[in-house]
Amino acid sequence: MVVLNFYIPDWLYERLPLLYAAAGLCAMLFLQGGFAKFSGLVLCATAALVWSQRRQYRAREQKRLQFQRRQRRRHTNNTQWV
């Protein structure tokens, strides 16, 4: 199995869903034909899905980090009295 290892700059990575949505809207508005409309719709749906998945992951990750901080504080507070 071949694994491609490349880096996408943060500024581009964060804007990819916006680029997907913009390309989808342009395809639906400026191109004619059913396939163009369908492709535009797929691009817009992909943008929404990517944005949603990133939002869910970041919320989950933030909760996990908050939990770890509380655990460390609790552990630190308990060991001070020993």
TITORMAR-916950 format. One line per 8 residues: number of its first residue (from 1); their letters; for each residue x, y, z of C-alpha. Coordinates in steps of 0.2 Angstrom, whole numbers, plus 5000, padded with zeros to 4 digits. Layout:
! residues N
NUM	A	X,Y,Z | ...
//
This chain:
! residues 82
1	MVVLNFYI	5000,5000,5000 | 5007,5017,4995 | 5005,5031,5008 | 5007,5049,5002 | 5014,5060,5015 | 5012,5078,5011 | 5008,5094,5020 | 4994,5106,5017
9	PDWLYERL	4996,5124,5025 | 4984,5128,5039 | 4977,5143,5030 | 4972,5132,5015 | 4966,5117,5026 | 4954,5128,5035 | 4947,5136,5019 | 4944,5120,5009
17	PLLYAAAG	4926,5118,5014 | 4923,5136,5008 | 4932,5132,4992 | 4921,5116,4990 | 4905,5126,4992 | 4911,5141,4981 | 4915,5128,4967 | 4899,5119,4969
25	LCAMLFLQ	4889,5136,4969 | 4898,5141,4953 | 4895,5125,4945 | 4876,5125,4948 | 4875,5144,4943 | 4886,5145,4928 | 4887,5128,4920 | 4872,5121,4911
33	GGFAKFSG	4867,5103,4911 | 4861,5090,4924 | 4878,5083,4927 | 4885,5101,4931 | 4870,5104,4943 | 4873,5087,4951 | 4891,5090,4953 | 4888,5107,4961
41	LVLCATAA	4876,5099,4973 | 4889,5085,4978 | 4902,5099,4981 | 4891,5109,4992 | 4886,5093,5002 | 4904,5088,5004 | 4908,5106,5010 | 4894,5104,5023
49	LVWSQRRQ	4900,5087,5028 | 4918,5092,5030 | 4913,5107,5040 | 4902,5097,5051 | 4914,5083,5054 | 4928,5096,5059 | 4916,5105,5071 | 4911,5089,5079
57	YRAREQKR	4929,5083,5081 | 4935,5099,5088 | 4921,5100,5101 | 4925,5082,5106 | 4943,5085,5107 | 4940,5101,5118 | 4929,5091,5130 | 4943,5078,5131
65	LQFQRRQR	4956,5091,5135 | 4945,5099,5148 | 4943,5082,5156 | 4961,5079,5156 | 4965,5096,5164 | 4952,5092,5178 | 4959,5075,5181 | 4977,5083,5183
73	RRHTNNTQ	4971,5096,5194 | 4962,5084,5205 | 4977,5073,5205 | 4988,5087,5209 | 4977,5093,5223 | 4976,5076,5231 | 4995,5074,5231 | 4998,5090,5240
81	WV	4990,5084,5256 | 5000,5068,5257
//
